[in-house]
Amino acid sequence: MLPTQRQHKHNRGVTARRPAADSFGPLSDTLFAMPRLLFALAGFLLAAAPVAAQHQLTAALSDSGTSAGTATPAAPVVYHVAEEMPSFPGGEAAFTKFLRAKIQYPAAALSHGASGKVHVSFVVDEQGHILDAKVVKGLGYGLDEEALRLVRIMPWWNPGRVQGQPVKVAYTLPIVFRALE
């Protein structure tokens, strides 16, 4: 058994006991004071951390070069999910009617019997405008270009909303093409 441990007869457990003062010589008091010092230091650091972070944030805000009365507007956030997602005016039925009225099936797609889905990604801004339309998954045979054309001529959408306020929302729309046989 180590000199720092003592076996108790009644519970047979091992407990740490302070060794005699001469066991470790002059380091004895320092070794047993260290855990208390470490706990005190850890407690101080944990208590001071939020204050230090607050001072860094204040310093960063005050050193930004802007006057106290004006703030630099933050770049608009584009949401990928909103409480109320953007929607085509009139809903899905109106969207289907729009596609049937405006679609121009490309000749190359017809001659090859190409059909399937073209996925077009875009952003619906706060007013409902369609921005940055691009094909993220295409089919070729002119169907990608036709899908982009359809998205670009769509009427303004109902914008997405977060906490009741209109926001920019990224949206991916599958446009289905079916070749007539």
C-alpha positions in Angstrom: 0.0 0.0 0.0 1.3 3.5 -0.8 2.2 5.9 2.0 -0.7 8.2 1.0 -3.4 5.6 1.3 -4.8 3.8 4.4 -7.1 0.8 4.4 -10.1 1.1 6.7 -11.3 -2.2 8.2 -15.0 -1.3 8.4 -15.6 -0.3 4.8 -12.6 -1.8 3.0 -12.3 1.3 0.8 -9.2 3.3 0.0 -9.1 6.9 1.1 -6.4 9.5 0.5 -4.8 10.7 3.6 -2.2 13.4 4.0 1.2 11.7 4.6 3.4 12.7 7.4 5.1 16.0 6.9 8.5 14.4 6.4 7.3 12.1 3.6 7.7 14.7 0.9 9.9 17.1 2.7 9.5 20.8 2.0 7.1 20.2 -0.9 4.5 18.7 1.4 2.5 21.9 2.1 2.8 23.0 -1.6 1.5 19.7 -3.0 -1.6 19.7 -0.8 -2.3 23.4 -1.4 -2.2 23.1 -5.2 -5.6 21.5 -5.7 -7.3 24.3 -3.7 -5.3 26.9 -5.7 -6.3 25.3 -9.0 -10.0 25.2 -8.0 -9.8 28.9 -7.0 -8.1 29.8 -10.2 -10.6 27.8 -12.3 -13.5 29.5 -10.5 -12.0 33.0 -11.2 -11.4 32.2 -14.8 -14.9 30.9 -15.3 -16.4 34.0 -13.6 -14.2 36.4 -15.6 -14.8 34.8 -19.0 -18.1 36.4 -19.8 -16.8 39.8 -18.7 -13.7 39.4 -20.9 -15.9 38.4 -23.9 -18.1 41.4 -23.2 -15.1 43.8 -23.2 -13.8 42.3 -26.4 -17.2 42.7 -28.1 -17.4 46.3 -26.9 -13.9 47.0 -28.1 -14.7 45.5 -31.5 -17.8 47.6 -31.8 -16.2 50.8 -30.7 -13.1 50.3 -33.0 -15.2 49.7 -36.1 -14.7 53.2 -37.4 -18.4 54.2 -37.4 -19.7 57.0 -35.3 -22.0 56.2 -32.3 -25.1 57.4 -34.1 -24.7 55.5 -37.3 -24.3 51.8 -37.9 -23.2 49.9 -41.0 -26.2 48.0 -42.3 -25.7 44.3 -42.2 -25.7 42.3 -45.5 -29.2 40.9 -46.1 -29.5 37.3 -45.0 -30.8 34.7 -47.4 -32.8 32.1 -45.6 -33.1 28.5 -46.8 -36.1 27.8 -44.5 -38.6 30.4 -43.5 -41.6 30.3 -41.2 -43.7 31.1 -44.3 -42.0 29.9 -47.5 -42.4 31.9 -50.8 -45.2 30.9 -53.0 -46.4 31.4 -56.5 -49.4 33.8 -56.6 -52.5 31.7 -56.7 -50.8 28.5 -55.4 -49.9 25.3 -57.2 -53.0 25.3 -59.5 -52.0 28.7 -60.8 -48.4 27.6 -61.2 -49.5 24.6 -63.3 -51.7 26.7 -65.4 -48.9 29.2 -66.0 -46.5 26.4 -67.1 -49.0 24.9 -69.5 -49.7 28.3 -71.1 -46.0 29.4 -71.4 -44.0 26.3 -72.0 -42.2 25.9 -75.4 -40.9 22.3 -75.6 -37.5 22.4 -77.4 -37.3 20.6 -80.7 -34.2 18.7 -79.7 -36.0 17.4 -76.6 -39.0 16.4 -78.7 -36.9 14.6 -81.3 -35.0 12.6 -78.6 -38.1 12.0 -76.5 -36.3 13.7 -73.5 -38.4 14.2 -70.4 -37.9 14.5 -66.7 -37.2 17.2 -64.1 -35.0 20.3 -64.3 -34.2 21.7 -60.9 -33.8 25.5 -60.9 -32.5 27.4 -57.9 -33.3 31.0 -57.3 -33.8 33.6 -54.5 -37.2 35.2 -53.8 -36.5 38.7 -52.4 -38.5 40.7 -49.9 -40.7 42.1 -52.7 -41.2 38.7 -54.4 -38.8 39.3 -57.3 -36.9 36.2 -58.7 -33.1 36.7 -58.5 -30.1 34.6 -59.4 -31.9 31.8 -61.2 -29.6 28.9 -62.2 -30.0 25.2 -63.1 -28.7 22.9 -60.4 -29.8 19.7 -62.0 -30.5 19.6 -65.7 -31.5 17.3 -68.6 -29.9 18.9 -71.6 -31.6 19.0 -75.1 -32.6 22.6 -74.5 -34.8 21.8 -71.5 -32.4 23.5 -69.0 -32.7 26.8 -71.0 -36.5 26.5 -71.3 -36.7 26.0 -67.5 -34.6 29.1 -66.9 -36.8 31.1 -69.3 -39.9 30.0 -67.6 -38.6 31.0 -64.2 -37.4 34.4 -65.5 -40.9 35.3 -66.9 -42.8 34.2 -63.9 -44.9 36.8 -62.1 -43.6 38.1 -58.8 -44.0 35.6 -56.0 -45.4 36.0 -52.5 -42.3 36.6 -50.4 -41.2 34.3 -47.6 -41.7 35.6 -44.1 -39.9 35.3 -40.7 -41.6 36.7 -37.7 -44.1 38.3 -40.0 -41.5 40.3 -41.9 -40.7 39.6 -45.6 -37.2 38.1 -46.1 -35.0 36.8 -48.9 -35.4 33.0 -49.3 -33.5 30.6 -51.5 -35.8 28.2 -53.3 -35.3 25.2 -55.6 -38.1 24.4 -58.0 -38.4 21.2 -60.0 -40.0 21.8 -63.4 -41.3 18.6 -65.0 -41.1 18.1 -68.7 -43.0 15.3 -70.3 -42.4 14.5 -74.0 -45.6 13.7 -76.0 -45.4 10.2 -77.5 
